[in-house]
Amino acid sequence: MELLQPSSTEQATGALGNGSRALAGGTELVPLLRDGLVKAETLVQISHVVPRGIDGDRIGAGTTLAELEVAMQIPQVLREAATKAASPQLRSMGTIGGNLLQATRCWYWRLGFDCWLHGGEQCFAKDGAHREHAVFGNEQCASAHPSDIAAALVALGATLRTTRRELAVADLYRLPTAENRDITTLAPDELILELDVPQPEASTYLKAMDRRKWAFPIVGVAAARFSAEVRIALAGVAPIPWTLDSATALEDATPLPGTAYKVEIAGALVRRALAEIAEPTR
């Protein structure tokens, strides 16, 4: 395997798009390569060409989760999401850009089953064990998106800049279809460079998980209040980060038999989150 170390974003993107893979912190990509779920003959090291650090509302895509969790100038929801994601060792290496692009934790996908997301004909989770799977957007694939960070950024209405365009973080994601099984809209030779994160009046991130810490979300709830507008986004409940127009939108969930409990957890966490960010009464 070849490792390229470009000196500019132009060189980096020029080396991508032909089966090579971008490498930053490596906490996501290296295990996928090890397990044969991703194949690449060339890795393109982007750590030195992607912006890193926090400048006002701007966050470089190479900023680590460890840096986010101690940055008091960023919104509370994002700081809490970073604090509750992974272990301290992984947070010190994993970047915000890489976290947005992490793959599903669905065990059928991770074990290499010829599942629907891998291009097969069926979602094995629907008839098999599926307690950690989706309750929304699961018509074709019942995998659950694991990113706490993505839910926080979607609730904040954050935008991102890539080497090609600017778009809302919410528009980075798409439900997979028969024609395109990808869950992101990022091109193979496109890099996330930085994020623009608005400052809400109040925000919070609440997370239910199997362990008290260092676990992926069973349900994560990000909530942010901008004046009279409240935005809610969920992690761990759909193949992509899932937005709710209101708490009553949980009634539209389509849980599998083994995931119905997630709807109850989501309801409790949404109520708590809304109470935490409610405008103080005068």
C-alpha positions in Angstrom: 0.0 0.0 0.0 1.3 3.5 -1.0 1.1 6.5 1.3 1.0 9.9 -0.4 1.7 13.1 1.6 0.5 16.0 -0.6 1.5 19.6 0.3 -1.7 21.3 -0.9 -5.5 20.6 -1.1 -5.1 20.6 -4.9 -2.5 17.9 -4.8 -4.7 15.9 -2.3 -7.9 16.1 -4.4 -5.9 15.3 -7.5 -4.7 12.1 -5.9 -8.2 11.0 -4.9 -11.1 9.7 -6.9 -9.4 6.6 -8.4 -9.9 4.2 -5.6 -7.5 5.9 -3.2 -8.6 7.0 0.2 -8.1 10.2 2.3 -6.4 9.6 5.7 -6.6 12.0 8.6 -6.9 10.7 12.1 -7.4 7.2 10.9 -9.7 6.1 13.7 -12.4 5.2 11.2 -10.5 4.2 8.0 -7.8 2.0 9.5 -10.2 -0.5 11.1 -12.2 -0.6 7.9 -9.1 -1.4 5.9 -8.0 -4.0 8.4 -11.3 -5.8 8.2 -11.4 -5.6 4.4 -14.6 -3.5 4.3 -12.7 -0.8 2.5 -10.0 -1.5 -0.1 -7.4 1.0 -1.2 -4.0 0.6 -2.8 -3.2 4.3 -2.0 -3.8 6.4 1.1 -3.6 10.2 0.8 -2.5 11.8 4.1 -4.6 15.1 4.4 -3.7 16.1 7.9 -1.4 18.9 6.8 -3.6 20.3 4.0 -7.0 20.4 5.8 -7.6 23.4 8.1 -7.4 22.7 11.9 -8.6 24.9 14.8 -11.4 27.1 15.8 -11.7 30.8 14.7 -15.0 32.4 15.8 -17.8 30.4 14.2 -15.4 28.6 11.9 -14.1 25.1 12.7 -11.4 23.4 10.5 -12.3 19.9 9.4 -9.0 18.7 10.9 -9.9 19.8 14.4 -10.0 16.8 16.8 -12.9 15.9 19.0 -10.6 16.4 22.0 -10.0 20.1 20.9 -13.8 20.5 20.5 -14.7 19.2 24.0 -12.6 21.9 25.7 -13.5 24.8 23.4 -15.8 26.9 25.5 -16.5 29.3 22.5 -18.4 26.7 20.5 -22.1 25.8 21.2 -22.8 23.6 24.2 -24.5 21.0 22.0 -21.4 20.4 19.9 -19.1 20.4 22.9 -21.3 17.9 24.7 -21.5 15.7 21.6 -17.7 15.7 21.4 -17.3 14.9 25.1 -19.7 11.9 24.8 -18.1 10.4 21.7 -15.7 7.6 21.9 -12.8 7.3 24.3 -10.2 9.9 25.2 -7.6 8.2 23.0 -9.9 8.2 20.0 -11.0 11.8 20.6 -7.4 12.9 20.6 -7.0 11.5 17.1 -10.4 11.6 15.4 -11.3 14.7 13.5 -14.6 16.5 13.1 -14.5 16.0 9.3 -13.8 12.3 9.6 -16.5 11.8 12.3 -19.1 13.2 9.9 -18.2 10.5 7.3 -18.0 7.5 9.6 -19.7 4.3 8.5 -22.6 2.5 10.1 -22.0 0.2 13.1 -24.6 -2.3 11.7 -23.1 -5.7 12.5 -24.3 -7.2 9.2 -22.5 -4.5 7.3 -19.4 -4.8 9.6 -19.3 -8.6 9.2 -19.3 -8.3 5.4 -22.7 -9.7 4.8 -24.0 -9.2 1.2 -26.6 -6.8 2.7 -28.6 -4.1 1.0 -26.1 -1.4 1.9 -23.3 -3.5 0.5 -25.2 -3.8 -2.8 -27.1 -6.9 -2.0 -30.8 -7.6 -2.3 -31.9 -7.5 1.4 -31.5 -5.9 4.7 -30.6 -8.8 7.0 -31.4 -6.7 10.1 -35.1 -6.7 9.3 -35.4 -10.4 9.9 -32.5 -10.8 12.2 -31.2 -9.3 15.4 -31.7 -5.5 15.2 -32.0 -3.9 18.6 -29.5 -1.2 17.7 -31.0 -0.4 14.4 -33.2 2.3 12.8 -36.7 3.6 13.6 -36.9 6.1 10.8 -35.9 6.0 7.1 -35.6 2.2 7.3 -37.6 1.2 4.2 -34.6 -0.2 2.4 -31.8 -0.2 5.0 -32.3 -0.4 8.8 -28.7 0.7 9.7 -28.4 3.5 12.3 -26.0 6.5 11.8 -23.6 6.6 14.8 -22.3 10.2 14.7 -23.1 12.3 17.8 -21.2 15.2 16.1 -23.4 15.1 13.0 -26.6 15.3 14.9 -25.3 18.3 16.9 -24.3 20.1 13.7 -27.6 19.4 11.9 -29.5 20.8 14.9 -27.3 23.9 14.8 -28.0 24.4 11.1 -24.3 24.3 10.4 -22.8 24.6 7.0 -19.6 23.2 5.6 -17.2 24.1 2.8 -15.5 21.5 0.7 -13.0 21.7 -2.1 -16.0 22.1 -4.5 -18.9 23.8 -2.8 -20.7 25.0 0.3 -23.7 23.1 1.7 -25.7 22.6 4.8 -24.4 19.7 7.0 -27.9 18.2 6.7 -27.4 18.1 2.9 -24.2 16.1 3.2 -26.4 13.1 3.9 -28.9 11.2 1.8 -31.0 8.0 2.3 -29.6 5.2 0.2 -31.6 4.2 -2.9 -31.4 1.3 -5.3 -29.6 3.5 -7.7 -27.1 4.8 -5.2 -26.3 3.1 -1.9 -24.1 5.9 -0.6 -25.3 7.8 2.5 -23.3 10.9 1.8 -23.3 13.3 -1.2 -19.5 13.8 -1.0 -17.6 12.9 -4.2 -14.7 10.5 -4.0 -12.2 13.4 -4.8 -13.9 16.0 -2.6 -12.6 17.0 0.8 -14.4 18.7 3.7 -12.3 21.8 4.6 -14.2 23.7 7.3 -17.5 24.2 9.0 -19.5 27.4 9.8 -21.3 26.8 13.1 -24.0 29.3 14.2 -24.3 30.3 17.9 -27.8 29.4 19.4 -29.3 31.0 22.4 -29.3 27.6 24.1 -28.4 24.1 23.1 -27.8 20.6 24.6 -26.9 17.0 23.6 -28.4 14.1 25.5 -27.4 10.5 24.8 -28.6 7.0 25.7 -26.1 4.2 25.3 -25.4 0.7 26.5 -22.5 1.7 28.6 -22.2 4.8 30.8 -19.4 6.2 28.6 -17.4 5.5 25.4 -20.3 3.8 23.5 -22.2 4.6 20.3 -25.6 6.1 20.7 -28.7 4.0 21.1 -30.4 7.3 20.8 -28.8 10.7 20.7 -30.8 14.0 20.9 -29.4 17.3 19.8 -31.5 20.4 20.4 -30.8 24.1 19.7 -32.9 27.2 20.2 -32.6 30.2 18.0 -35.0 32.9 19.3 -38.4 31.3 18.8 -37.1 28.5 16.6 -36.1 25.1 18.1 -34.2 22.5 16.0 -34.0 18.9 16.9 -31.8 16.2 15.4 -31.3 12.6 16.4 -28.4 10.1 16.2 -28.7 6.4 16.2 -32.2 6.2 14.8 -31.9 6.2 11.0 -29.3 5.5 8.3 -28.5 9.3 8.4 -28.8 12.0 11.1 -32.5 12.5 11.5 -34.3 15.8 12.0 -37.6 16.3 13.8 -39.9 19.2 13.1 -41.3 18.8 16.6 -41.5 16.2 19.4 -44.8 14.9 17.9 -42.9 13.8 14.8 -41.8 10.8 16.8 -45.3 9.4 16.1 -44.1 8.9 12.5 -41.4 6.4 13.5 -41.5 3.0 11.8 -39.6 0.8 14.3 -38.8 -2.8 13.8 -40.1 -5.2 16.5 -36.8 -5.0 18.4 -36.3 -1.2 18.1 -39.6 0.1 19.3 -38.0 0.8 22.7 -35.9 3.5 20.9 -39.0 5.6 20.2 -39.8 5.7 23.9 -36.2 6.6 24.8 -36.2 9.3 22.1 -39.4 10.7 23.5 -38.0 11.0 27.0 -34.7 12.6 25.8 -36.5 15.0 23.5 -38.7 16.2 26.4 -35.6 16.6 28.6 -33.7 18.4 25.9 -36.5 20.9 25.2 -36.9 21.6 28.9 -33.2 22.3 29.2 -33.1 24.8 26.4 -36.5 26.5 27.0 -36.5 30.2 27.3 -36.6 31.2 30.9 -40.0 32.5 32.1 -40.1 36.1 33.2 
